[in-house]
Amino acid sequence: MPDPLERVTNLLALLLETNVALTLQQIAGELAGAYPESSSALRGAFERDKSILRDIGVPIETEVLGGDQAGQTAYRIDRARYELRGLHLDDDERHALQMAVAAVRSDVGQHGVWKLGGALAGSSVVVAELPSLAWLPALRIASSQHLSVRFEYHGTVRTLDPYGLLLRNGLWYVIGLDHSRGAVRTFRVDRIEGAVQTVEESSFEAPHGFDPRTVFPDDPKALGDGDTVAVVRVDVQIADALRRELGDGSVVAEHADGSVEFDVACANLDAFRSWLFGLGFHAQVTRPPEVRAAVIAWLRQLADGAAVSP
């Protein structure tokens, strides 16, 4: 079960992204595994989270539903109030606020300045730094109604049976059966290109007891399209540390000079690059050729940037 901070963050993101009020049962279903299963424990945990958000000024509103859900209470966040829309400051007031933020060098304060209009300008329009995921409701509906979807991802059209949605560290992921790969894959929702379309006359059933948390990769280097693995050779100085990090099962070869080759997930090339460069001169990619070529290209870009830096 996520820690309380992660749970509160996920609750905030969920209520911000939904365009309809959600009941407690719907919230617990969307944030699978975040809340206890017991009704009384679920209610207690949710009330604590709701109080925390309200205490820091998040405008959580309630409404009593009708129809099939008559009498049930649903929850939503008024985005207009959350995003500070309608708050007008004149140029002198904004200038004073910016000076105060600059004086204390506060990143948090700078976010507030951006919400209040950013740099001095003739207009006082308020801007909120919240991602707009227009296709998230479509994915949620398709998942609940067991309908396949089609979208473009990294330039390739994908057809997916969306088994579930998962929120991790403020980012939404959709997890399901990728028809072109014939395997379960995870896609970051904000990286979907274009619209999400429902496949007509489609239907699917998720595996019994499917829990998106159990298939979500713990290693960020594995969070990507496919099961790409790179072989990385590391010097004797860090070989033991890498063995502890990656496990004995990842060892490909051990050499007479004490260096060791490891299988390392690299489906997420950005995360892989960050991990690899953190090892400094003690590591090199030996294969596959395309990953090695990407590493060489990155290093050349770094060298070119250093050459032109003052």
C-alpha positions as CSV (number, residue, x, y, z in Angstrom):
1,M,0.0,0.0,0.0
2,P,1.4,3.5,-0.9
3,D,2.6,5.7,1.8
4,P,0.2,8.5,3.0
5,L,2.0,11.2,1.0
6,E,1.8,9.3,-2.2
7,R,-1.8,8.5,-1.6
8,V,-2.8,12.1,-1.0
9,T,-0.9,13.2,-4.1
10,N,-2.7,10.6,-6.2
11,L,-6.0,11.6,-4.8
12,L,-5.3,15.2,-5.7
13,A,-4.3,14.3,-9.2
14,L,-7.3,12.1,-9.7
15,L,-9.8,14.7,-8.6
16,L,-8.1,17.3,-10.7
17,E,-8.2,15.2,-13.9
18,T,-11.8,13.9,-13.6
19,N,-14.6,16.0,-15.2
20,V,-17.3,14.5,-13.0
21,A,-17.7,14.0,-9.3
22,L,-16.6,10.6,-8.0
23,T,-18.0,8.6,-5.1
24,L,-15.7,7.1,-2.5
25,Q,-16.1,3.7,-4.0
26,Q,-15.1,5.0,-7.5
27,I,-12.1,6.8,-6.0
28,A,-10.9,3.6,-4.3
29,G,-11.4,1.7,-7.5
30,E,-9.4,4.3,-9.6
31,L,-6.6,4.3,-7.0
32,A,-6.4,0.5,-6.8
33,G,-4.6,-0.6,-3.7
34,A,-4.2,2.9,-2.3
35,Y,-6.9,2.5,0.3
36,P,-7.8,-0.3,2.8
37,E,-10.5,-2.8,1.7
38,S,-12.5,-2.5,4.9
39,S,-15.3,0.0,4.5
40,S,-14.7,1.7,7.9
41,A,-10.9,1.8,7.4
42,L,-11.4,3.1,3.8
43,R,-13.7,5.9,5.0
44,G,-11.3,6.9,7.8
45,A,-8.3,7.0,5.5
46,F,-10.2,9.0,2.9
47,E,-11.5,11.5,5.5
48,R,-7.9,12.1,6.7
49,D,-6.7,12.6,3.2
50,K,-9.5,15.0,2.4
51,S,-8.8,17.0,5.6
52,I,-5.1,17.3,4.6
53,L,-6.0,18.7,1.2
54,R,-8.6,21.1,2.5
55,D,-6.1,22.3,5.2
56,I,-3.7,23.4,2.5
57,G,-6.4,25.2,0.6
58,V,-7.5,22.6,-2.0
59,P,-11.2,23.3,-2.7
60,I,-12.8,19.7,-2.5
61,E,-16.5,20.0,-3.0
62,T,-19.2,17.5,-2.4
63,E,-22.5,16.8,-4.0
64,V,-25.3,14.3,-3.4
65,L,-26.1,12.2,-6.5
66,G,-29.4,11.2,-7.9
67,G,-30.6,8.4,-10.3
68,D,-29.0,5.0,-9.8
69,Q,-26.6,6.5,-7.3
70,A,-29.3,8.4,-5.3
71,G,-28.2,9.5,-1.9
72,Q,-24.4,8.8,-2.5
73,T,-21.9,11.6,-1.9
74,A,-19.5,12.4,-4.6
75,Y,-16.4,14.6,-4.6
76,R,-14.7,16.9,-7.0
77,I,-12.2,19.8,-7.1
78,D,-13.3,23.2,-8.4
79,R,-10.4,23.8,-10.9
80,A,-11.2,27.4,-11.3
81,R,-10.8,28.0,-7.5
82,Y,-7.7,25.7,-7.4
83,E,-6.0,27.5,-10.2
84,L,-6.6,31.0,-8.8
85,R,-8.5,32.2,-11.8
86,G,-10.2,35.5,-11.5
87,L,-7.5,36.9,-9.1
88,H,-6.3,40.2,-10.6
89,L,-3.1,42.0,-9.4
90,D,-1.9,45.3,-10.9
91,D,1.6,45.6,-12.2
92,D,2.9,47.1,-8.9
93,E,1.5,44.3,-6.8
94,R,2.9,41.6,-9.1
95,H,6.3,43.4,-9.2
96,A,6.4,43.4,-5.4
97,L,5.6,39.7,-5.3
98,Q,8.3,38.9,-7.8
99,M,10.8,40.9,-5.9
100,A,9.9,39.0,-2.7
101,V,10.3,35.6,-4.5
102,A,13.7,36.7,-5.9
103,A,14.9,37.8,-2.5
104,V,14.2,34.4,-0.9
105,R,15.2,32.4,-4.0
106,S,12.1,30.1,-3.6
107,D,11.2,27.7,-6.3
108,V,7.9,27.1,-4.6
109,G,7.3,30.9,-4.6
110,Q,8.2,31.1,-8.3
111,H,5.4,28.5,-9.0
112,G,3.1,30.9,-7.3
113,V,4.3,33.8,-9.4
114,W,3.7,31.8,-12.6
115,K,0.2,31.1,-11.4
116,L,-0.3,34.8,-10.9
117,G,0.8,35.8,-14.4
118,G,4.5,35.3,-14.5
119,A,6.6,38.2,-15.7
120,L,5.3,41.7,-15.7
121,A,2.8,42.2,-18.6
122,G,-0.2,44.3,-19.4
123,S,-2.6,41.5,-18.6
124,S,-3.3,39.8,-15.2
125,V,-4.5,36.5,-16.6
126,V,-3.8,33.7,-14.2
127,V,-2.1,30.6,-15.5
128,A,-1.9,27.2,-13.8
129,E,0.8,24.7,-14.3
130,L,-1.4,21.7,-14.5
131,P,-1.1,19.1,-17.3
132,S,-4.1,18.8,-19.6
133,L,-4.8,15.1,-20.4
134,A,-7.8,15.3,-22.6
135,W,-7.7,11.6,-23.4
136,L,-7.6,10.4,-19.8
137,P,-11.4,10.3,-19.5
138,A,-11.6,8.3,-22.8
139,L,-9.1,5.8,-21.4
140,R,-11.0,5.5,-18.1
141,I,-14.3,4.9,-19.9
142,A,-12.7,2.3,-22.3
143,S,-11.1,0.5,-19.4
144,S,-14.4,0.3,-17.4
145,Q,-16.4,-0.7,-20.4
146,H,-13.8,-3.3,-21.6
147,L,-13.3,-1.6,-25.0
148,S,-10.1,-1.6,-27.0
149,V,-8.5,1.7,-27.9
150,R,-6.2,2.9,-30.7
151,F,-3.6,5.7,-30.4
152,E,-0.2,6.8,-31.6
153,Y,2.8,6.4,-29.4
154,H,6.3,7.3,-30.4
155,G,5.2,7.5,-34.0
156,T,3.6,4.1,-34.1
157,V,-0.1,3.3,-34.0
158,R,-0.9,1.0,-31.1
159,T,-4.1,-1.0,-30.3
160,L,-4.5,-1.7,-26.6
161,D,-6.9,-3.5,-24.3
162,P,-6.7,-1.0,-21.4
163,Y,-6.7,-3.3,-18.3
164,G,-6.3,-0.4,-15.9
165,L,-4.9,3.1,-15.2
166,L,-2.2,3.7,-12.6
167,L,-0.9,7.0,-11.1
168,R,2.7,7.0,-10.0
169,N,4.7,10.1,-8.9
170,G,2.1,12.4,-10.5
171,L,2.1,10.7,-13.9
172,W,-0.7,8.6,-15.3
173,Y,0.0,5.3,-17.0
174,V,-2.3,3.0,-18.9
175,I,-1.5,-0.7,-18.7
176,G,-2.9,-3.5,-20.9
177,L,-2.5,-5.9,-23.8
178,D,-0.7,-4.4,-26.7
179,H,-2.1,-6.2,-29.8
180,S,1.0,-5.6,-31.9
181,R,3.3,-7.1,-29.3
182,G,1.0,-9.7,-28.0
183,A,2.0,-8.8,-24.4
184,V,1.1,-6.5,-21.5
185,R,2.7,-3.1,-21.9
186,T,2.7,0.2,-20.0
187,F,2.3,3.5,-21.7
188,R,2.7,7.0,-20.2
189,V,-0.6,8.8,-20.9
190,D,1.0,12.2,-21.4
191,R,3.2,10.8,-24.2
192,I,0.2,9.6,-26.3
193,E,0.2,11.5,-29.5
194,G,-3.1,12.7,-30.9
195,A,-6.5,11.4,-29.9
196,V,-7.5,8.1,-28.3
197,Q,-10.0,6.3,-30.4
198,T,-12.3,3.5,-29.3
199,V,-12.1,0.4,-31.6
200,E,-15.7,-0.2,-32.8
201,E,-17.3,-3.5,-31.8
202,S,-14.3,-4.4,-29.7
203,S,-14.4,-6.2,-26.3
204,F,-11.9,-7.8,-24.0
205,E,-11.7,-9.3,-20.5
206,A,-8.8,-8.5,-18.2
207,P,-7.0,-11.5,-16.6
208,H,-8.7,-12.6,-13.5
209,G,-7.5,-10.6,-10.5
210,F,-5.4,-8.3,-12.7
211,D,-3.7,-5.6,-10.6
212,P,-1.8,-2.9,-12.5
213,R,0.6,-2.4,-9.6
214,T,2.0,-6.0,-10.0
215,V,3.1,-5.4,-13.6
216,F,4.3,-1.8,-13.2
217,P,8.1,-2.0,-13.5
218,D,9.9,-1.1,-10.3
219,D,13.0,-0.2,-12.3
220,P,12.5,3.1,-14.3
221,K,14.9,1.8,-16.9
222,A,12.4,-1.0,-17.8
223,L,9.5,1.4,-18.1
224,G,9.2,1.7,-21.9
225,D,8.1,-0.1,-25.1
226,G,9.4,-3.6,-25.1
227,D,11.9,-5.6,-23.2
228,T,15.1,-4.1,-24.5
229,V,18.3,-5.1,-22.6
230,A,21.8,-3.7,-23.0
231,V,25.0,-5.4,-22.0
232,V,27.1,-3.1,-19.9
233,R,30.7,-3.9,-18.9
234,V,31.9,-2.3,-15.7
235,D,35.4,-2.0,-14.2
236,V,36.5,-4.0,-11.2
237,Q,36.2,-0.9,-9.0
238,I,32.4,-0.9,-9.1
239,A,31.7,-4.5,-10.2
240,D,30.7,-5.6,-6.7
241,A,28.4,-2.6,-6.2
242,L,26.7,-3.3,-9.5
243,R,26.3,-7.0,-8.7
244,R,24.5,-6.0,-5.5
245,E,22.3,-3.5,-7.3
246,L,21.4,-5.7,-10.3
247,G,21.6,-9.2,-8.8
248,D,23.7,-12.3,-9.7
249,G,21.1,-13.2,-12.3
250,S,22.1,-10.2,-14.4
251,V,25.7,-11.2,-14.8
252,V,26.6,-12.1,-18.4
253,A,30.3,-12.6,-18.2
254,E,33.3,-12.2,-15.8
255,H,36.7,-11.2,-17.2
256,A,40.2,-11.9,-16.0
257,D,40.9,-8.2,-15.3
258,G,38.0,-8.2,-12.8
259,S,35.5,-6.4,-15.0
260,V,32.0,-7.8,-15.3
261,E,29.3,-7.6,-18.0
262,F,25.7,-7.2,-16.9
263,D,22.3,-7.3,-18.6
264,V,20.6,-4.0,-17.9
265,A,17.1,-3.0,-18.8
266,C,17.0,-0.1,-21.2
267,A,13.5,0.2,-22.6
268,N,13.4,3.7,-21.1
269,L,16.5,5.1,-22.8
270,D,16.4,8.4,-20.9
271,A,16.4,6.6,-17.5
272,F,19.1,4.2,-18.8
273,R,21.3,7.2,-19.9
274,S,20.9,8.8,-16.5
275,W,21.9,5.6,-14.8
276,L,24.8,4.9,-17.1
277,F,26.4,8.3,-17.0
278,G,26.2,8.2,-13.2
279,L,28.8,5.4,-13.4
280,G,31.3,7.7,-15.1
281,F,34.3,6.2,-16.9
282,H,33.9,2.9,-15.2
283,A,31.2,1.6,-17.6
284,Q,30.7,1.0,-21.3
285,V,27.9,-0.4,-23.4
286,T,29.0,-3.4,-25.5
287,R,25.8,-4.3,-27.2
288,P,23.3,-4.1,-28.8
289,P,24.7,-1.9,-31.5
290,E,21.8,0.5,-31.6
291,V,22.0,1.3,-27.9
292,R,25.8,1.6,-28.1
293,A,25.4,4.0,-31.0
294,A,22.9,6.1,-29.0
295,V,25.3,6.3,-26.1
296,I,28.1,7.5,-28.4
297,A,25.7,10.1,-29.9
298,W,24.8,11.4,-26.4
299,L,28.5,11.6,-25.5
300,R,29.3,13.5,-28.7
301,Q,26.5,16.0,-27.9
302,L,27.9,16.5,-24.4
303,A,31.4,17.0,-25.8
304,D,30.1,19.5,-28.4
305,G,28.2,21.4,-25.8
306,A,31.3,21.6,-23.6
307,A,33.4,22.8,-26.5
308,V,31.2,25.8,-27.0
309,S,30.5,26.7,-23.4
310,P,32.3,29.8,-22.0
